[in-house]
Amino acid sequence: MKSTLFLLVCLVLTSVRSIGQEGKVFGKITDAETHEPLVGAHVVAEPTLITEGTAKEIKPKIITTDIEGKYTFQLPPGTWTIDVKYIGYERVRQRIKVAANTETEVSFSLNPEALGLELVTVSASKYEKKLGEESVSIQVLTPEFIQNNNAITLDEAIDKVPGVNMIGETVNIRGGAGYSANAGSRVLMLLDDVPWMTPHNSGIEFWALPLESIKQVEIIKGASSTFYGSAALNGTMNLITENPKQEPYYKILAFYGAYENPFKGNKKKYYWSDRPRMFNGFAFVHRRKFNDKFDLSLNTAFNRDESYLYKDEKNILRGFLKLRYRPTENLTIGVGTNVAYQYGDFYFIWAADTLPNGQSI
């Protein structure tokens, strides 16, 4: 009994002595541009030169950052190398010295990868993966690409992607779909990984998508039925919306344009309109974090298109709302809604070559 008690006391004292000789290393991993905490960053502490024992006898310690981007190590005295990796960002390494019974703060600000191949996608593999590592053909549209092409709706932007073209209202990837308006799209559209298809004919209403809140659009060129079912026979498009950053974000957009005048004959008379036909619109975007657990994304827009076609005017109202709540580090609860309303005329085919007032077209 005495021997057992003596052995137990020795073990306890040895354990306390071991903990007391360790040093605490802690820090925070953030984005160098936005100063946002990077959740789930991979932090490795590699032993280089340990005061007691050899570095080979001590294994590297691995941890991931929490919801606030923070990490903590308890390390034996000596020289350690802190290695930080996060997908889509440049790798950072730093050598530090750890002393017993001390606290050392080592924080890092990571710079995003500069190369386009370092874009991160989720659609093809169902988890974050660098674009250059994908085994399928995938194209990523960025907000800059959409803005530089002056696209008002998403179909105008994807029509400029190699291998993807619009036939009327039907998206066609590498000639695998053809024209199938009102008969079901052979390309699956996702909004934040949720199917975005009309219930009456499985089509895609591009005009109703929140274009101003886009983070990126991932286009898989080819069948994706294994992941997404038979609706992805010709490919998949996933519109991923932007999440709030550390600082509140506001944006107001406005545009105005005109179609070329529909002149007739000697160019002194319009075909069917007494003035150029206009298109215009505006949008408001707001994103903010209320705290580390709750954030909001809001987008409203109005578009008016008088059209170059007779009796084809369109007015569009859109609203997008996304709320997220993170009760724990590994759990996110979200509610999202997208509401769109379109009213106006719909051109199908002219029945005669004269206008209702008798004017010849």
Secondary structure, 3 states (H helix, E strand, C coil): CHHHHHHHHHHHHHHHHHHHCCEEEEEEEEECCCCCECCCCEEEEEEEEECCCCHHHCCCEEEECCCCCEEEEEECCEEEEEEEECCCECCEEEEEEECCCCEEECCEEECECCCHHHCEECCCCCCCEEHHHCCCCEEEECHHHHHHCCCCCHHHHHCCCCCEEEECCEEEECCCCCCCCCCCCCEEEEECCEECCCCCCCCCCHHHCCHHHEEEEEEEECCCHHHHCHHHCCEEEEEEECCCCCCCEEEEEEEEEECCCCEECCCCEECCCCCCCEEEEEEEEEEEECCCCEEEEEEEEEEEECCCCCCCCEEEEEEEEEEEEEEECCEEEEEEEEEEEEEECCCCCCCCCECCCCCEC
